[in-house]
Amino acid sequence: MPLFQRVAELCRGLVVPTILACVTLPGVSDARPLESIVNRGVLLICANPNALPFASKTGDRRGFELELGEALASQLGVKLEVGWVVFPNQIGRVDCDIVLDAIVDQASASERHVKLSRPYLVSGVAIALRPGVSGVADYADLKKGQRVGAIVGSAASVTLGQKGLPTIPFTFEDEMIEAVGKGELDGALATPASIGYYNLLHKDAAVTLVRAYENQPEFRWEIAVGMRKSDDALVAKINEAIDRLLADGTVSRIYASYGIEPSLPKGQ
């Protein structure tokens, strides 16, 4: 389970499995410019040690955040170093340069003195459906009597509840999607990354992914690189790297290797 789901919901009322959420980091004053990173030869990223498909400290797969981080570091001509964090307040102590899966929220970023790259992915609150359930293309298609899981206290669960569709509370997305695959739930509200990775690991019990957020702005967001300490030169360099990694298919290949079909920003 990725970090800071609760933080994300407090910030935007969304189910967001991201390490940075909406960039709720302590303000910083001393910038770490591009020149400093190049001179050190290291780009430091913060990541959760036990949060596949996002990141992992052990096992055969490192997670798409770290694989994408390595690709970014390579574009900068430096090595990637990982600072492992489990709780939000650890980010400041680790003093990382970047985090991935940062929700694009310019107002919050400006308030926290954090810079954002251009978006490299679109995500949101999707619906996972058990085999045999059909006719669901949007949240409104979920019916009373269906057993639908949602992260406890999330805005998605509140919204459905206000429309007369109570949801079954869960704390972790992976457990919730597994319940769908086993037929214990008819559906679940989760991120496409978690759903895609579940299907990769459970091809014999795959669930159906419905990108219901595509026409619901309140449950859709863009994802970027968050930079705690940066100057304009670093932001420009990261943006150039993202452009190249999107253009040559690296971003899509990394996500696809985890069973995730990425939704790229418009124009990509």
BELCOR-V617604 format. One record per backbone hydrogen bond with DSSP energy under -0.5 kcal/mol. CO is the residue of the C=O (numbers start at 1). NH is the residue of the N-H. Records with the same first field share a line. If there is no record, write none. Layout:
BEGIN
CO: NH / NH
END
This chain:
BEGIN
3: 18
4: 8
5: 9
6: 10
7: 11
8: 12 / 13 / 14
9: 13
14: 16
16: 18
20: 23 / 24
21: 103
23: 25
29: 31
31: 33
33: 37
34: 38
35: 39
36: 40
37: 41 / 42
41: 79
42: 44
43: 45 / 81
44: 97 / 98
45: 83
47: 85
48: 51
49: 57 / 58
51: 54 / 55
53: 64
54: 65 / 66
55: 51
62: 56
63: 67
64: 68
65: 69
66: 70
67: 71
68: 72
69: 73
70: 74
71: 75
72: 76
73: 77 / 78
74: 77
79: 43
81: 45
82: 84
83: 47
87: 90
88: 91
89: 93
90: 94
91: 95 / 96
97: 228 / 229
98: 46
99: 226
100: 20
102: 224
103: 105
105: 109
106: 110
107: 111
108: 112
109: 114
110: 113
115: 227
121: 223
122: 263
123: 221
124: 126
126: 190
127: 129 / 210
128: 188
129: 208
130: 133
132: 134
135: 137
138: 141
139: 142
143: 146
146: 148
147: 186 / 187
148: 168
149: 189
150: 170
151: 154
154: 158
155: 159
156: 160
157: 161
158: 162
159: 163
160: 165
161: 164
164: 166
167: 169
168: 150
170: 152
172: 176
173: 177
174: 178
175: 179
176: 180
177: 181
178: 182
179: 184 / 185
180: 183
186: 130
187: 149
188: 128 / 190
190: 126
191: 195
192: 196
193: 197
194: 198
195: 199
196: 200
197: 201
198: 202
202: 205
203: 206
208: 129 / 210
209: 211
210: 127 / 212
211: 214
212: 215
213: 216
216: 219
217: 220
219: 125
221: 123
222: 104
223: 120 / 121
224: 102
225: 117
226: 99 / 228
227: 115
231: 235
232: 236
233: 237
234: 238
235: 239
236: 240
237: 241
238: 242
239: 243
240: 244
241: 245
242: 246
243: 247
244: 248
245: 250 / 251
246: 249
249: 253
250: 254
251: 255
252: 256
253: 257
255: 258 / 260
256: 259
259: 261
260: 262
262: 264
263: 122
265: 268
END
